[in-house]
Amino acid sequence: MREARRHAQSRRRNRLAAVAVGAALLVIALAVIFGRGKGQETAEKTDVTVVDNSPGPSLPTETDTDTGSSEAPSEESAESSEEAAPSEETDEGEAEEDEEDPQFAYSDIFSSETPDRSTFAVDPSNTDWNYGPMGEKTIYLTFDDGPSYLTPQVLDILDQYGVKATFFVTAQNPEYFDYIADAYNRGHTIGLHSACHDYEQIYTSVDAYLADLAEIGQVVEDQIGYVPCFIRFPGGSSNTVSANYCEGIMTELTARVQEMGYQYWDWNTGTGDGEEVTAEQELEEVQVVETEDKTAVVLLAHDGELKESTVEALPGIIEYYQALGYVFRPLDRNAKVIHHTVFN
Ligand code: ZN
């Protein structure tokens, strides 16, 4: 009996000792981690900021990947913006989420989900744009010139692949305006392209451009409830056609729209669907251009009238970038801003 008790006591002592040693090791480990974290903070500041600003980390708790495509209530987005408040200690924040939510997988951060859209309205006081690299290989599919009769097909393909994109819309086809709300409700970002899309009209003067911008802004507001801050200039900011109508107008406009709280996105890859091409040629075009290492690809495509070849090429384009490990995202305020050189 005594022997047994002694054994038990000794076992307890051993266990206590083990716990004490374990606790000491934990303290040391925490001190090392904490100390190293502090040390790296300044060195990694730039990278950390980019990652922190991304809407990713707050998303897994907010949006269910499976249903995210069809529902994107803005009230929920408002909540997530608070939760996404920038934190310097990304590692710890993620570790915590890991423990709290067993469903959470790290890859969820990088899946294509609806970002927080509560800050997408045009806002002159919000000039915090991302000109740095993205934290991971990211592709922004952008579709210009819609909505058109082709838009539903594009939306269905995007849904099939669970991909979110951006639509820079026009007011050329009022009968399809509903598709703007449809695209938005399916988790895509809506940007402003042009109401009339007539270079000769919009690039005649700064005032003419701004009047057209206000018009398409109103169309979009009627559909989604606010005027978005995302712009794409017809022809891109690098267009020289505008010089035929107004010397220096792109130089003026690129500055002016940003003062007003908008941001314009050009592109660094295109399907070449601006001209008459086949689906095969569009896919080839994408693959030829995608040779450099880009952390942020902004791909120009069109869902306007007669762009059947783009619809046809779209699955191949998506699969191509998926195979390269790219994550598809809709534009948001954390997206890398892509600007062309302005020539006029
Ligand atoms: Zn266009």
Boltz pocket constraint, residues with backbone or C-beta under 6 A from the ligand:
constraints:
  - pocket:
      binder: B
      contacts: [[A, 144], [A, 145], [A, 193], [A, 197], [A, 234], [A, 235]]
      max_distance: 6.0
